[in-house]
Amino acid sequence: MRVKPAYRDRDETEVAVLDALADRREEGMTVFEIRSRVDADIDRLEDALAELKEDDLILVNHENERTVIVPEDGVVGPADVDDEESLLDALRRRLPL
């Protein structure tokens, strides 16, 4: 699974967190597990998690003395997303609109 393209234009650390969570969207991940998968210092990771939480892109669950983070429904898309940029996307990127 991958994060939907609509969420890929965020901060690099935020996208890395969402990608890590997309791989384990059912069971979620602890902060330590996310930190082991995302190449960022703890301050950047903390800021990214706070921003994602504020924008309602992640859900924080407290289960059996563990805090587990999962992506919100609708953030993760199918694994076979076409990465090629559409003509309309290319025009939007190149023209100052």
The first five atom37 places (N, CA, C, CB, O) and aatype in JSON, in Angstrom:
{
  "aatype": [12, 1, 19, 11, 14, 0, 18, 1, 3, 1, 3, 6, 16, 6, 19, 0, 19, 10, 3, 0, 10, 0, 3, 1, 1, 6, 6, 7, 12, 16, 19, 13, 6, 9, 1, 15, 1, 19, 3, 0, 3, 9, 3, 1, 10, 6, 3, 0, 10, 0, 6, 10, 11, 6, 3, 3, 10, 9, 10, 19, 2, 8, 6, 2, 6, 1, 16, 19, 9, 19, 14, 6, 3, 7, 19, 19, 7, 14, 0, 3, 19, 3, 3, 6, 6, 15, 10, 10, 3, 0, 10, 1, 1, 1, 10, 14, 10],
  "atom_mask": [
    [1, 1, 1, 1, 1],
    [1, 1, 1, 1, 1],
    [1, 1, 1, 1, 1],
    [1, 1, 1, 1, 1],
    [1, 1, 1, 1, 1],
    [1, 1, 1, 1, 1],
    [1, 1, 1, 1, 1],
    [1, 1, 1, 1, 1],
    [1, 1, 1, 1, 1],
    [1, 1, 1, 1, 1],
    [1, 1, 1, 1, 1],
    [1, 1, 1, 1, 1],
    [1, 1, 1, 1, 1],
    [1, 1, 1, 1, 1],
    [1, 1, 1, 1, 1],
    [1, 1, 1, 1, 1],
    [1, 1, 1, 1, 1],
    [1, 1, 1, 1, 1],
    [1, 1, 1, 1, 1],
    [1, 1, 1, 1, 1],
    [1, 1, 1, 1, 1],
    [1, 1, 1, 1, 1],
    [1, 1, 1, 1, 1],
    [1, 1, 1, 1, 1],
    [1, 1, 1, 1, 1],
    [1, 1, 1, 1, 1],
    [1, 1, 1, 1, 1],
    [1, 1, 1, 0, 1],
    [1, 1, 1, 1, 1],
    [1, 1, 1, 1, 1],
    [1, 1, 1, 1, 1],
    [1, 1, 1, 1, 1],
    [1, 1, 1, 1, 1],
    [1, 1, 1, 1, 1],
    [1, 1, 1, 1, 1],
    [1, 1, 1, 1, 1],
    [1, 1, 1, 1, 1],
    [1, 1, 1, 1, 1],
    [1, 1, 1, 1, 1],
    [1, 1, 1, 1, 1],
    [1, 1, 1, 1, 1],
    [1, 1, 1, 1, 1],
    [1, 1, 1, 1, 1],
    [1, 1, 1, 1, 1],
    [1, 1, 1, 1, 1],
    [1, 1, 1, 1, 1],
    [1, 1, 1, 1, 1],
    [1, 1, 1, 1, 1],
    [1, 1, 1, 1, 1],
    [1, 1, 1, 1, 1],
    [1, 1, 1, 1, 1],
    [1, 1, 1, 1, 1],
    [1, 1, 1, 1, 1],
    [1, 1, 1, 1, 1],
    [1, 1, 1, 1, 1],
    [1, 1, 1, 1, 1],
    [1, 1, 1, 1, 1],
    [1, 1, 1, 1, 1],
    [1, 1, 1, 1, 1],
    [1, 1, 1, 1, 1],
    [1, 1, 1, 1, 1],
    [1, 1, 1, 1, 1],
    [1, 1, 1, 1, 1],
    [1, 1, 1, 1, 1],
    [1, 1, 1, 1, 1],
    [1, 1, 1, 1, 1],
    [1, 1, 1, 1, 1],
    [1, 1, 1, 1, 1],
    [1, 1, 1, 1, 1],
    [1, 1, 1, 1, 1],
    [1, 1, 1, 1, 1],
    [1, 1, 1, 1, 1],
    [1, 1, 1, 1, 1],
    [1, 1, 1, 0, 1],
    [1, 1, 1, 1, 1],
    [1, 1, 1, 1, 1],
    [1, 1, 1, 0, 1],
    [1, 1, 1, 1, 1],
    [1, 1, 1, 1, 1],
    [1, 1, 1, 1, 1],
    [1, 1, 1, 1, 1],
    [1, 1, 1, 1, 1],
    [1, 1, 1, 1, 1],
    [1, 1, 1, 1, 1],
    [1, 1, 1, 1, 1],
    [1, 1, 1, 1, 1],
    [1, 1, 1, 1, 1],
    [1, 1, 1, 1, 1],
    [1, 1, 1, 1, 1],
    [1, 1, 1, 1, 1],
    [1, 1, 1, 1, 1],
    [1, 1, 1, 1, 1],
    [1, 1, 1, 1, 1],
    [1, 1, 1, 1, 1],
    [1, 1, 1, 1, 1],
    [1, 1, 1, 1, 1],
    [1, 1, 1, 1, 1]
  ],
  "atom_positions": [
    [[0.84, -1.18, 0.0], [0.0, 0.0, 0.0], [0.88, 1.25, 0.0], [-0.95, 0.0, 1.22], [2.04, 1.22, 0.42]],
    [[0.31, 2.3, -0.48], [1.02, 3.57, -0.53], [0.09, 4.69, -0.08], [1.55, 3.85, -1.96], [-1.13, 4.55, -0.08]],
    [[0.71, 5.78, 0.29], [-0.05, 6.97, 0.62], [-0.6, 7.54, -0.68], [0.83, 8.02, 1.38], [0.11, 7.57, -1.69]],
    [[-1.83, 7.99, -0.66], [-2.46, 8.55, -1.86], [-1.67, 9.77, -2.35], [-3.93, 8.93, -1.58], [-1.09, 10.5, -1.54]],
    [[-1.65, 9.99, -3.65], [-0.9, 11.12, -4.21], [-1.3, 12.48, -3.62], [-1.09, 11.15, -5.7], [-0.48, 13.39, -3.56]],
    [[-2.52, 12.63, -3.2], [-2.98, 13.9, -2.64], [-2.21, 14.29, -1.37], [-4.46, 13.81, -2.33], [-2.17, 15.46, -1.01]],
    [[-1.6, 13.31, -0.71], [-0.88, 13.57, 0.54], [0.64, 13.54, 0.36], [-1.29, 12.54, 1.58], [1.37, 13.67, 1.35]],
    [[1.11, 13.38, -0.85], [2.54, 13.25, -1.09], [3.26, 14.59, -1.26], [2.77, 12.41, -2.32], [4.48, 14.62, -1.37]],
    [[2.52, 15.71, -1.27], [3.14, 17.01, -1.42], [3.44, 17.68, -0.08], [2.25, 17.9, -2.25], [3.69, 18.88, -0.02]],
    [[3.4, 16.91, 0.97], [3.68, 17.4, 2.31], [5.18, 17.37, 2.59], [2.91, 16.56, 3.36], [5.97, 16.98, 1.73]],
    [[5.56, 17.78, 3.78], [6.94, 17.74, 4.23], [7.52, 16.33, 4.05], [7.05, 18.19, 5.7], [6.8, 15.34, 4.22]],
    [[8.79, 16.24, 3.72], [9.45, 14.96, 3.46], [9.31, 13.98, 4.63], [10.93, 15.19, 3.17], [9.07, 12.79, 4.41]],
    [[9.45, 14.47, 5.84], [9.34, 13.6, 7.01], [7.91, 13.11, 7.2], [9.82, 14.34, 8.27], [7.68, 11.96, 7.55]],
    [[6.93, 13.99, 6.95], [5.54, 13.61, 7.07], [5.19, 12.51, 6.07], [4.63, 14.83, 6.87], [4.5, 11.55, 6.41]],
    [[5.66, 12.64, 4.85], [5.41, 11.62, 3.82], [6.08, 10.3, 4.21], [5.92, 12.09, 2.44], [5.5, 9.23, 4.02]],
    [[7.29, 10.38, 4.76], [7.99, 9.16, 5.18], [7.22, 8.46, 6.31], [9.43, 9.5, 5.65], [7.15, 7.24, 6.33]],
    [[6.66, 9.23, 7.22], [5.86, 8.65, 8.31], [4.61, 7.99, 7.74], [5.47, 9.74, 9.34], [4.29, 6.86, 8.1]],
    [[3.92, 8.69, 6.85], [2.72, 8.11, 6.24], [3.03, 6.85, 5.45], [2.04, 9.13, 5.34], [2.26, 5.89, 5.49]],
    [[4.15, 6.85, 4.73], [4.55, 5.65, 3.98], [4.82, 4.48, 4.92], [5.79, 5.94, 3.13], [4.42, 3.35, 4.64]],
    [[5.51, 4.75, 6.03], [5.78, 3.69, 7.0], [4.48, 3.14, 7.58], [6.7, 4.21, 8.14], [4.32, 1.93, 7.72]],
    [[3.56, 4.04, 7.9], [2.28, 3.61, 8.45], [1.43, 2.87, 7.43], [1.51, 4.81, 8.99], [0.65, 1.98, 7.78]],
    [[1.57, 3.23, 6.16], [0.8, 2.56, 5.1], [1.16, 1.09, 5.01], [1.03, 3.25, 3.75], [0.31, 0.25, 4.71]],
    [[2.42, 0.78, 5.28], [2.86, -0.61, 5.23], [2.26, -1.46, 6.36], [4.38, -0.68, 5.31], [2.13, -2.68, 6.23]],
    [[1.89, -0.8, 7.44], [1.31, -1.53, 8.59], [0.04, -0.85, 9.06], [2.33, -1.62, 9.76], [-0.14, -0.58, 10.25]],
    [[-0.83, -0.57, 8.13], [-2.01, 0.23, 8.45], [-3.0, -0.48, 9.36], [-2.7, 0.64, 7.2], [-3.75, 0.18, 10.08]],
    [[-3.03, -1.79, 9.34], [-3.98, -2.52, 10.18], [-3.54, -2.54, 11.64], [-4.15, -3.95, 9.67], [-4.32, -2.23, 12.54]],
    [[-2.28, -2.92, 11.88], [-1.8, -3.04, 13.25], [-1.19, -1.76, 13.8], [-0.79, -4.14, 13.33], [-1.05, -1.62, 15.02]],
    [[-0.82, -0.81, 12.93], [-0.23, 0.44, 13.38], [1.21, 0.28, 13.83], [0.0, 0.0, 0.0], [1.78, -0.8, 13.74]],
    [[1.77, 1.37, 14.3], [3.16, 1.37, 14.75], [3.31, 2.26, 15.98], [4.1, 1.84, 13.61], [2.58, 3.23, 16.16]],
    [[4.27, 1.91, 16.81], [4.63, 2.79, 17.93], [5.58, 3.86, 17.41], [5.28, 1.98, 19.11], [6.08, 3.76, 16.28]],
    [[5.82, 4.87, 18.2], [6.76, 5.92, 17.82], [8.15, 5.33, 17.59], [6.82, 7.03, 18.9], [8.85, 5.75, 16.67]],
    [[8.55, 4.37, 18.41], [9.86, 3.75, 18.24], [9.95, 2.98, 16.93], [10.15, 2.81, 19.41], [10.99, 3.02, 16.26]],
    [[8.88, 2.3, 16.56], [8.87, 1.59, 15.28], [8.93, 2.56, 14.1], [7.61, 0.7, 15.17], [9.64, 2.32, 13.12]],
    [[8.19, 3.65, 14.21], [8.23, 4.66, 13.15], [9.63, 5.25, 13.05], [7.2, 5.79, 13.41], [10.17, 5.44, 11.96]],
    [[10.22, 5.53, 14.2], [11.57, 6.12, 14.21], [12.59, 5.2, 13.56], [11.99, 6.44, 15.65], [13.54, 5.67, 12.93]],
    [[12.42, 3.9, 13.7], [13.36, 2.96, 13.09], [13.2, 2.9, 11.57], [13.16, 1.57, 13.68], [14.13, 2.47, 10.88]],
    [[12.06, 3.32, 11.04], [11.8, 3.27, 9.6], [11.99, 4.61, 8.9], [10.41, 2.78, 9.36], [12.18, 4.65, 7.68]],
    [[11.94, 5.71, 9.66], [12.02, 7.05, 9.07], [13.38, 7.67, 9.42], [10.85, 7.96, 9.58], [13.78, 7.7, 10.58]],
    [[14.07, 8.14, 8.4], [15.38, 8.75, 8.59], [15.23, 10.22, 8.96], [16.25, 8.6, 7.32], [15.36, 11.1, 8.12]],
    [[14.95, 10.46, 10.25], [14.8, 11.82, 10.76], [15.1, 11.81, 12.25], [13.36, 12.38, 10.49], [14.91, 10.81, 12.93]],
    [[15.59, 12.95, 12.74], [15.86, 13.03, 14.17], [14.53, 13.11, 14.93], [16.76, 14.24, 14.51], [13.48, 13.35, 14.33]],
    [[14.58, 12.91, 16.22], [13.37, 12.81, 17.02], [12.56, 14.11, 17.0], [13.72, 12.45, 18.45], [11.34, 14.06, 17.06]],
    [[13.23, 15.26, 16.91], [12.5, 16.53, 16.87], [11.7, 16.67, 15.58], [13.48, 17.69, 17.02], [10.54, 17.09, 15.62]],
    [[12.3, 16.33, 14.46], [11.58, 16.39, 13.17], [10.45, 15.38, 13.15], [12.55, 16.14, 11.99], [9.37, 15.67, 12.64]],
    [[10.7, 14.21, 13.7], [9.66, 13.18, 13.75], [8.49, 13.64, 14.63], [10.25, 11.85, 14.29], [7.33, 13.46, 14.26]],
    [[8.81, 14.22, 15.76], [7.77, 14.72, 16.66], [6.94, 15.81, 15.99], [8.4, 15.26, 17.96], [5.71, 15.83, 16.1]],
    [[7.61, 16.73, 15.28], [6.9, 17.79, 14.56], [6.0, 17.21, 13.46], [7.9, 18.79, 13.95], [4.87, 17.65, 13.28]],
    [[6.52, 16.22, 12.74], [5.74, 15.6, 11.66], [4.51, 14.9, 12.23], [6.61, 14.59, 10.89], [3.42, 15.03, 11.67]],
    [[4.67, 14.17, 13.32], [3.53, 13.49, 13.94], [2.5, 14.5, 14.43], [3.99, 12.6, 15.1], [1.29, 14.28, 14.28]],
    [[2.95, 15.59, 15.02], [2.03, 16.62, 15.5], [1.24, 17.23, 14.34], [2.79, 17.71, 16.27], [0.04, 17.45, 14.44]],
    [[1.92, 17.51, 13.25], [1.27, 18.1, 12.08], [0.27, 17.13, 11.46], [2.32, 18.52, 11.04], [-0.83, 17.53, 11.09]],
    [[0.66, 15.88, 11.34], [-0.25, 14.87, 10.78], [-1.47, 14.68, 11.68], [0.48, 13.53, 10.61], [-2.59, 14.52, 11.17]],
    [[-1.28, 14.7, 12.98], [-2.39, 14.57, 13.92], [-3.31, 15.77, 13.81], [-1.87, 14.42, 15.36], [-4.54, 15.62, 13.81]],
    [[-2.73, 16.95, 13.73], [-3.52, 18.19, 13.63], [-4.37, 18.2, 12.35], [-2.59, 19.42, 13.66], [-5.49, 18.7, 12.35]],
    [[-3.84, 17.65, 11.27], [-4.54, 17.61, 9.99], [-5.43, 16.37, 9.84], [-3.54, 17.66, 8.86], [-5.96, 16.11, 8.76]],
    [[-5.59, 15.61, 10.94], [-6.44, 14.42, 10.96], [-6.04, 13.37, 9.93], [-7.88, 14.82, 10.74], [-6.9, 12.75, 9.3]],
    [[-4.74, 13.18, 9.76], [-4.24, 12.16, 8.84], [-3.78, 10.91, 9.56], [-3.1, 12.72, 8.02], [-3.58, 9.86, 8.94]],
    [[-3.6, 11.0, 10.88], [-3.25, 9.84, 11.69], [-4.17, 9.78, 12.9], [-1.76, 9.89, 12.13], [-4.76, 10.77, 13.32]],
    [[-4.27, 8.59, 13.44], [-5.07, 8.35, 14.63], [-4.17, 7.71, 15.67], [-6.31, 7.45, 14.32], [-3.43, 6.77, 15.38]],
    [[-4.22, 8.22, 16.89], [-3.39, 7.71, 17.98], [-4.28, 6.91, 18.91], [-2.66, 8.86, 18.75], [-5.23, 7.43, 19.49]],
    [[-3.95, 5.62, 19.06], [-4.72, 4.72, 19.93], [-3.86, 4.31, 21.11], [-5.19, 3.45, 19.15], [-2.67, 4.03, 20.97]],
    [[-4.47, 4.29, 22.27], [-3.78, 3.82, 23.48], [-4.33, 2.43, 23.79], [-3.99, 4.8, 24.7], [-5.47, 2.29, 24.23]],
    [[-3.49, 1.41, 23.56], [-3.9, 0.02, 23.74], [-2.96, -0.69, 24.69], [-3.96, -0.7, 22.39], [-1.75, -0.75, 24.44]],
    [[-3.49, -1.24, 25.77], [-2.7, -2.07, 26.69], [-1.34, -1.45, 27.04], [-2.48, -3.43, 26.08], [-0.31, -2.08, 26.87]],
    [[-1.35, -0.23, 27.52], [-0.14, 0.48, 27.92], [0.79, 0.79, 26.76], [0.6, -0.33, 28.94], [1.95, 1.15, 26.98]],
    [[0.31, 0.68, 25.53], [1.08, 1.02, 24.33], [0.34, 2.1, 23.57], [1.3, -0.24, 23.42], [-0.89, 2.11, 23.52]],
    [[1.08, 3.01, 22.98], [0.49, 4.01, 22.1], [0.81, 3.6, 20.67], [1.03, 5.45, 22.43], [1.97, 3.5, 20.28]],
    [[-0.24, 3.37, 19.9], [-0.09, 2.9, 18.53], [-0.68, 3.94, 17.59], [-0.79, 1.51, 18.33], [-1.76, 4.47, 17.83]],
    [[0.04, 4.22, 16.53], [-0.38, 5.22, 15.55], [-0.76, 4.51, 14.26], [0.75, 6.27, 15.3], [-0.02, 3.65, 13.78]],
    [[-1.91, 4.86, 13.72], [-2.4, 4.29, 12.46], [-2.81, 5.43, 11.53], [-3.6, 3.31, 12.7], [-3.16, 6.51, 12.0]],
    [[-2.76, 5.21, 10.22], [-3.24, 6.24, 9.3], [-4.76, 6.29, 9.32], [-2.72, 5.98, 7.86], [-5.41, 5.26, 9.48]],
    [[-5.31, 7.46, 9.15], [-6.77, 7.6, 9.05], [-7.26, 6.91, 7.78], [-7.19, 9.09, 9.06], [-6.5, 6.75, 6.83]],
    [[-8.52, 6.52, 7.77], [-9.13, 5.94, 6.58], [-9.06, 6.98, 5.45], [-10.61, 5.5, 6.85], [-9.27, 8.17, 5.68]],
    [[-8.76, 6.52, 4.27], [-8.71, 7.4, 3.12], [-7.34, 7.97, 2.81], [0.0, 0.0, 0.0], [-7.16, 8.59, 1.75]],
    [[-6.37, 7.79, 3.69], [-5.01, 8.3, 3.46], [-4.2, 7.32, 2.62], [-4.3, 8.57, 4.79], [-3.37, 7.72, 1.82]],
    [[-4.45, 6.04, 2.82], [-3.71, 4.99, 2.12], [-4.5, 4.54, 0.9], [-3.41, 3.79, 3.06], [-5.71, 4.3, 0.98]],
    [[-3.8, 4.42, -0.23], [-4.45, 4.01, -1.46], [-3.94, 2.67, -1.94], [0.0, 0.0, 0.0], [-3.17, 2.01, -1.24]],
    [[-4.37, 2.27, -3.12], [-3.94, 0.98, -3.67], [-2.45, 0.96, -3.98], [-4.73, 0.66, -4.93], [-1.84, 2.0, -4.21]],
    [[-1.88, -0.23, -3.97], [-0.44, -0.38, -4.19], [-0.04, -0.09, -5.62], [0.0, -1.77, -3.82], [1.11, 0.24, -5.88]],
    [[-0.97, -0.21, -6.56], [-0.62, -0.05, -7.97], [-0.92, 1.35, -8.51], [-1.37, -1.06, -8.79], [-1.36, 1.5, -9.64]],
    [[-0.66, 2.36, -7.69], [-0.87, 3.75, -8.11], [0.11, 4.09, -9.22], [-0.71, 4.73, -6.92], [1.29, 3.78, -9.12]],
    [[-0.39, 4.71, -10.28], [0.44, 5.1, -11.41], [1.2, 6.37, -11.03], [-0.42, 5.33, -12.69], [0.59, 7.41, -10.8]],
    [[2.51, 6.28, -10.96], [3.34, 7.41, -10.56], [3.57, 8.42, -11.66], [4.65, 6.92, -10.07], [4.12, 9.5, -11.41]],
    [[3.16, 8.11, -12.87], [3.38, 9.04, -13.97], [2.49, 10.25, -13.8], [3.12, 8.36, -15.32], [1.31, 10.15, -13.45]],
    [[3.07, 11.4, -14.05], [2.36, 12.65, -13.91], [1.42, 12.85, -15.1], [3.36, 13.83, -13.78], [1.82, 12.65, -16.25]],
    [[0.19, 13.23, -14.82], [-0.75, 13.46, -15.9], [-0.41, 14.77, -16.59], [-2.2, 13.48, -15.37], [0.31, 15.61, -16.04]],
    [[-0.93, 14.96, -17.79], [-0.7, 16.18, -18.55], [-1.21, 17.38, -17.78], [-1.37, 16.1, -19.92], [-0.55, 18.42, -17.73]],
    [[-2.38, 17.26, -17.18], [-2.95, 18.35, -16.41], [-2.07, 18.69, -15.21], [-4.37, 17.98, -15.95], [-1.86, 19.87, -14.91]],
    [[-1.55, 17.69, -14.52], [-0.65, 17.94, -13.39], [0.61, 18.64, -13.83], [-0.3, 16.63, -12.69], [1.08, 19.55, -13.15]],
    [[1.16, 18.25, -14.96], [2.37, 18.88, -15.49], [2.11, 20.34, -15.83], [2.88, 18.13, -16.74], [2.95, 21.2, -15.56]],
    [[0.97, 20.62, -16.42], [0.64, 22.02, -16.76], [0.45, 22.86, -15.5], [-0.64, 22.08, -17.61], [0.91, 24.0, -15.44]],
    [[-0.22, 22.3, -14.5], [-0.41, 23.03, -13.24], [0.93, 23.35, -12.59], [-1.29, 22.22, -12.27], [1.13, 24.44, -12.05]],
    [[1.84, 22.4, -12.65], [3.15, 22.59, -12.03], [3.96, 23.65, -12.74], [3.91, 21.29, -12.0], [4.7, 24.41, -12.11]],
    [[3.83, 23.72, -14.05], [4.67, 24.62, -14.85], [4.1, 26.02, -15.02], [4.89, 24.03, -16.2], [4.86, 26.98, -15.15]],
    [[2.8, 26.15, -15.01], [2.17, 27.45, -15.21], [1.81, 28.08, -13.87], [0.93, 27.31, -16.09], [1.25, 27.41, -13.0]],
    [[2.11, 29.36, -13.71], [1.77, 30.04, -12.45], [0.27, 30.37, -12.41], [2.61, 31.34, -12.28], [-0.17, 31.38, -12.97]],
    [[-0.49, 29.53, -11.77], [-1.93, 29.74, -11.69], [-2.34, 30.14, -10.3], [-2.69, 28.5, -12.1], [-3.52, 30.36, -10.04]]
  ]
}
